[in-house]
Amino acid sequence: MKIYDISMMIEEGMQVYKNKEEKKPTIETMQDFTTATAFESKLSMNVHTGTHVDAPLHMLEGGETIETIPLEDLIGPARVLDLTDVTDGITKADLEQWDIQEGEWLLLKTKNSFSDEFDFEFIFVKEDGAEYLKEKKIKGVGIDGLGIERSQTGHPTHKTLFKSGIIIVEGLRLKDVPAGSYNMVIAPLKMQGIDAAPARAILMT
């Protein structure tokens, strides 16, 4: 069995959405061995930092919160699609070649995975791509960008997926993962009443 850790490392100075300073995590030493008998740190960060699971509340007023996503829906078979040839956004035409099946979990590998710097022109799922995934009735979709969409008025990709009950995971790292089928585990932090949660994501052959 081979294990792929497809999570982003949480660290100060990491890439965050649009490089906004207020989104960057901070790690503060609360006590060390010069002042106490144990070492303790404090982490402050946005819940959309790094690899994370979005909840419908993120884009839908009155939408469901993160604890409503069953853990069993984040564990099981998943397929990595190699879309590294896409240069702007992922369209219906880009997805049609993959024979997508109802109930599948899809992880979209793009050129986003090959840079540790935030790219304002990152690859995303266009509105017609989201509509196609809705038509195929997939269970969930993950992407290696820090957002599943950009530059679309009204956030139609998020809203189409959320309204269809499709789970969204953002911020994956798929550089070293070949296209194919895997066993997937995505474990968001156990939080309540909010719009997202950071997660550890793993693929196993």
Secondary structure by P-SEA (a helix, b strand, c coil): cccccccccccccccccccccccbbbbbbccccccccbbbbbbbbcccccbbbbccccccccccccccccccccccbbbbbcccccccccccccccccccccbbbbbbbcccccccccccccbbbcaaaaaaaaaaccccccccccccccccccaaaaaaaaaacbbbbcccccccccbbbbbbbbbccccccccbbbbbbbbcc
